Amino acid sequence: MWAMLLARVRKRASPTSGLLQGLERQWGFRRGLPMTTFKDHFSAHATLYRDARPLPPVDWFAWLAGQAPDNALAWDAGCGNGQASRGLAAHFERVVATDPSTTQIAQALAHPAIDYRVEPAEHSSLAAGSASLVSVSQALHWFDLEAFHAQVRRVARPGALLAVSAYGNCSVDRAVDAVEWKLYAETLAGDWPPERALVDEGYRGLACPFAPVATPSFAMQAQWNLPQFLAYLRSWSATQRYLRRTGEDPVEAATPALADAWGEEGRVRTVRWPFFTRVSRL
């Protein structure tokens, strides 16, 4: 709703309009730079994505804050609905969180330390030499790497970090995993974007031109009941593509087998994800 109203105001207001500037200050939006075409797999189900996705490990953000040259400014590139942005805001005085999707940004929770901006990672409005940390959470595989790395060089202050993280496929136990894997690798095999393979490989095939930093391991997990787990499966881009393509919900079809493997619907289980990181220093 906010994004739609802001768009209407922008059409009617001059760039220096007090009304436009007031709305942007109130809602935390910034006018982004000219947009490039981006691969948008999540705007159509942005609310589900916000509510169903797991959060990155909190100790990951604390470690990054301790490694950065200072804690003045972090840039969260490809922030989506701001899950990682909020984790960064616990440790940095200011977080600039950017994403090319107006719909995703509109779902973000307001935070006094976070400045949300609708703009692509390849065209940042940050000032040169301003960022102590550039963070990318579950998004690097969507970027034009050459253009993004050029922006990192421009906005990073001396000694700044580039911290990339992502999580792979989940695990609960053998019984649940067998059903989930059939959905993931068989039913939805033709509906995953090709970039998903980069996540499954732990970004091993993506080059980084900056000096690597040794990084400890971090555990990513959530305590979920079955409805929460099913909502997560529905938040997958491949699930939504399958649904649009066939008109059928693949998670609904898998639910009886998942319920048998899960146990009581209200039972809370530990869901784990492999959490991989790549940290570099400029």
Order of alpha helices (4+ residues) and beta strands (2+ residues): alpha-alpha-alpha-alpha-beta-alpha-beta-alpha-beta-beta-alpha-beta-alpha-alpha-beta-beta-alpha-alpha-alpha-beta-beta
